[in-house]
C-alpha cells in the first residue's frame, strides 16, 4: 500500500508550507492472506521486489522465514543478478498443508494451533558484503488457514433486514462468527455507506437488522470469519422485499 501526502501548510498561515513533497510518500511492505482448506489448499500468489542498493552489478539472494511449519512457500527465483541501483520482481507462492493427504496426520494433530495462530512469512533480500551478507529490504505477509465459507440463501425483509446462511461449499453450516452488512442509496458515494452486524448461529443462519435500510438500496454482506472458517463476501445485492 502506498500513501501520498499533500504539502503541509501551517494552520492560519497558508503561505508557510513545506518546500517539497518528495518525502511525503509512505509505503507498507505488509499484507495478509487466507489459505482456504481444500485438496489442495488455496495457493496465494504475490510479487515482491528485490533491490540492489550497491554501485555495481550484484547477486541478490531471497531469504524466506516463517513462524509455523504448516505452510509451503515457493519462489520462482532464489536469487537474481541485478544491475547497480535497480530492482527486479520475483513471484512468491504460499499455501497451507491442510488438505494435503500426505500431511493429514500431522495437520490433524496440530489443527488447533493451525486455525488459532497466524503464520508470519518474511521474505528479505540479501547481498554479499566484504565479510558477510547484509539485508537490502524485505516484506512480511500474515497467512491464516481456515475452511472456505460462502454466503447463500440471502433474502431481504421489511423489518427491515437481511437474512442468509453461511456454509462450507459442501453444504455444512458455519457454526459462529459475525456478518457485516454495508448499504447505501445507489446515487450516494461510498463514504455514505451505513453498516450493521449480526452473529451467525449454530446452524449457520443470520439476520442483520437496521431500521435505516430502505427498499432499493444497494448492499453487500461480509462474513468476517469464525473459528476455523475463512472470511467471504457477497456484493452487488439490492434490498427488495414483498
NULODO-334931 format. One record per residue (C-alpha): residue in one letter; x, y, z. Coordinates in steps of 0.05 Angstrom, whole numbers. Layout:
residues N
{pt a; {X; Y; Z}} ...
//
This chain:
residues 242
{pt x; {0; 0; 0}} {pt x; {27; 69; -19}} {pt x; {1; 134; 11}} {pt x; {18; 203; -18}} {pt x; {12; 262; 29}} {pt x; {-1; 333; 5}} {pt x; {44; 391; 23}} {pt x; {36; 412; 95}} {pt x; {11; 483; 107}} {pt x; {13; 515; 176}} {pt x; {-59; 527; 201}} {pt x; {-76; 600; 195}} {pt x; {-15; 614; 152}} {pt x; {-24; 583; 83}} {pt x; {38; 620; 58}} {pt x; {81; 577; 105}} {pt x; {87; 507; 77}} {pt x; {136; 452; 61}} {pt x; {185; 468; 7}} {pt x; {178; 399; -26}} {pt x; {131; 339; -24}} {pt x; {184; 290; -48}} {pt x; {188; 256; 21}} {pt x; {113; 253; 32}} {pt x; {103; 181; 8}} {pt x; {92; 125; 58}} {pt x; {93; 52; 35}} {pt x; {75; -11; 73}} {pt x; {111; -77; 57}} {pt x; {58; -117; 93}} {pt x; {-3; -157; 71}} {pt x; {-49; -212; 96}} {pt x; {-78; -274; 63}} {pt x; {-125; -332; 79}} {pt x; {-107; -401; 52}} {pt x; {-174; -436; 49}} {pt x; {-171; -511; 62}} {pt x; {-185; -556; 2}} {pt x; {-149; -611; -35}} {pt x; {-102; -577; -47}} {pt x; {-109; -514; -4}} {pt x; {-116; -447; -39}} {pt x; {-47; -423; -62}} {pt x; {-37; -348; -54}} {pt x; {9; -312; -103}} {pt x; {41; -244; -97}} {pt x; {103; -208; -123}} {pt x; {158; -172; -85}} {pt x; {217; -130; -108}} {pt x; {290; -147; -96}} {pt x; {335; -85; -96}} {pt x; {409; -77; -109}} {pt x; {430; -15; -70}} {pt x; {503; -21; -89}} {pt x; {542; 15; -144}} {pt x; {558; -49; -182}} {pt x; {520; -108; -211}} {pt x; {508; -157; -154}} {pt x; {473; -223; -139}} {pt x; {414; -211; -92}} {pt x; {390; -272; -53}} {pt x; {319; -280; -27}} {pt x; {315; -308; 44}} {pt x; {249; -338; 69}} {pt x; {229; -347; 142}} {pt x; {162; -367; 171}} {pt x; {137; -377; 242}} {pt x; {94; -440; 233}} {pt x; {113; -506; 199}} {pt x; {44; -517; 168}} {pt x; {55; -479; 104}} {pt x; {94; -488; 39}} {pt x; {126; -427; 6}} {pt x; {154; -425; -64}} {pt x; {197; -373; -100}} {pt x; {204; -371; -176}} {pt x; {276; -347; -164}} {pt x; {321; -356; -103}} {pt x; {370; -304; -129}} {pt x; {375; -253; -185}} {pt x; {435; -217; -216}} {pt x; {413; -144; -213}} {pt x; {449; -82; -243}} {pt x; {471; -27; -197}} {pt x; {415; 14; -163}} {pt x; {360; -26; -197}} {pt x; {304; -72; -175}} {pt x; {273; -136; -202}} {pt x; {209; -173; -183}} {pt x; {202; -245; -161}} {pt x; {137; -285; -151}} {pt x; {121; -316; -84}} {pt x; {70; -371; -73}} {pt x; {47; -397; -5}} {pt x; {-5; -448; 15}} {pt x; {-28; -487; 76}} {pt x; {-12; -561; 84}} {pt x; {-84; -572; 106}} {pt x; {-119; -613; 53}} {pt x; {-56; -650; 30}} {pt x; {-66; -725; 45}} {pt x; {8; -734; 55}} {pt x; {6; -688; 116}} {pt x; {-63; -705; 143}} {pt x; {-40; -738; 207}} {pt x; {9; -682; 223}} {pt x; {-43; -628; 209}} {pt x; {-98; -663; 250}} {pt x; {-50; -667; 309}} {pt x; {-36; -592; 306}} {pt x; {-102; -565; 279}} {pt x; {-118; -522; 339}} {pt x; {-52; -484; 330}} {pt x; {-61; -481; 255}} {pt x; {-130; -449; 260}} {pt x; {-115; -407; 321}} {pt x; {-48; -376; 303}} {pt x; {-23; -332; 246}} {pt x; {36; -353; 204}} {pt x; {84; -294; 194}} {pt x; {121; -302; 128}} {pt x; {181; -257; 117}} {pt x; {219; -250; 51}} {pt x; {282; -208; 51}} {pt x; {336; -192; 1}} {pt x; {409; -201; 17}} {pt x; {473; -182; -19}} {pt x; {544; -207; -6}} {pt x; {586; -155; 31}} {pt x; {660; -154; 47}} {pt x; {656; -204; 104}} {pt x; {583; -224; 106}} {pt x; {516; -212; 73}} {pt x; {472; -152; 91}} {pt x; {398; -142; 83}} {pt x; {373; -96; 27}} {pt x; {300; -96; 48}} {pt x; {241; -143; 56}} {pt x; {166; -155; 62}} {pt x; {121; -191; 112}} {pt x; {57; -229; 99}} {pt x; {8; -257; 150}} {pt x; {-25; -322; 129}} {pt x; {-84; -356; 163}} {pt x; {-115; -424; 149}} {pt x; {-189; -439; 154}} {pt x; {-245; -475; 118}} {pt x; {-274; -438; 58}} {pt x; {-343; -406; 71}} {pt x; {-397; -378; 25}} {pt x; {-459; -336; 39}} {pt x; {-523; -366; 10}} {pt x; {-599; -361; 11}} {pt x; {-600; -286; 22}} {pt x; {-667; -252; 28}} {pt x; {-687; -182; 50}} {pt x; {-746; -170; 97}} {pt x; {-788; -108; 113}} {pt x; {-768; -107; 187}} {pt x; {-720; -84; 153}} {pt x; {-661; -130; 148}} {pt x; {-625; -185; 110}} {pt x; {-623; -259; 126}} {pt x; {-580; -315; 99}} {pt x; {-537; -375; 115}} {pt x; {-461; -383; 118}} {pt x; {-439; -452; 94}} {pt x; {-379; -490; 71}} {pt x; {-381; -508; -4}} {pt x; {-404; -579; 14}} {pt x; {-466; -550; 49}} {pt x; {-442; -558; 121}} {pt x; {-463; -495; 160}} {pt x; {-413; -450; 195}} {pt x; {-423; -450; 270}} {pt x; {-404; -380; 290}} {pt x; {-374; -314; 270}} {pt x; {-403; -247; 250}} {pt x; {-435; -218; 187}} {pt x; {-426; -145; 168}} {pt x; {-477; -112; 122}} {pt x; {-459; -48; 85}} {pt x; {-514; -10; 48}} {pt x; {-527; 57; 15}} {pt x; {-571; 90; -38}} {pt x; {-544; 77; -108}} {pt x; {-530; 151; -121}} {pt x; {-492; 161; -56}} {pt x; {-416; 158; -51}} {pt x; {-383; 101; -14}} {pt x; {-367; 149; 44}} {pt x; {-442; 149; 60}} {pt x; {-447; 73; 70}} {pt x; {-484; 50; 132}} {pt x; {-463; -13; 169}} {pt x; {-496; -64; 214}} {pt x; {-474; -131; 242}} {pt x; {-505; -196; 266}} {pt x; {-479; -261; 297}} {pt x; {-481; -327; 259}} {pt x; {-518; -380; 298}} {pt x; {-501; -454; 306}} {pt x; {-540; -471; 243}} {pt x; {-502; -420; 201}} {pt x; {-561; -372; 198}} {pt x; {-561; -297; 210}} {pt x; {-608; -237; 207}} {pt x; {-578; -168; 202}} {pt x; {-628; -114; 224}} {pt x; {-622; -40; 214}} {pt x; {-680; 9; 211}} {pt x; {-642; 53; 162}} {pt x; {-645; 0; 108}} {pt x; {-694; 21; 53}} {pt x; {-723; -14; -7}} {pt x; {-679; -5; -69}} {pt x; {-613; 7; -31}} {pt x; {-551; -30; -56}} {pt x; {-519; -74; -4}} {pt x; {-462; -123; 9}} {pt x; {-454; -177; 61}} {pt x; {-386; -195; 90}} {pt x; {-375; -255; 134}} {pt x; {-317; -236; 180}} {pt x; {-295; -307; 194}} {pt x; {-300; -351; 255}} {pt x; {-263; -407; 290}} {pt x; {-239; -450; 232}} {pt x; {-277; -410; 178}} {pt x; {-248; -360; 129}} {pt x; {-280; -293; 113}} {pt x; {-321; -286; 50}} {pt x; {-361; -231; 14}} {pt x; {-425; -225; -25}} {pt x; {-432; -158; -61}} {pt x; {-479; -129; -113}} {pt x; {-543; -141; -74}} {pt x; {-606; -98; -76}} {pt x; {-654; -92; -18}} {pt x; {-722; -114; -44}} {pt x; {-779; -149; -7}} {pt x; {-852; -167; -17}} 
//
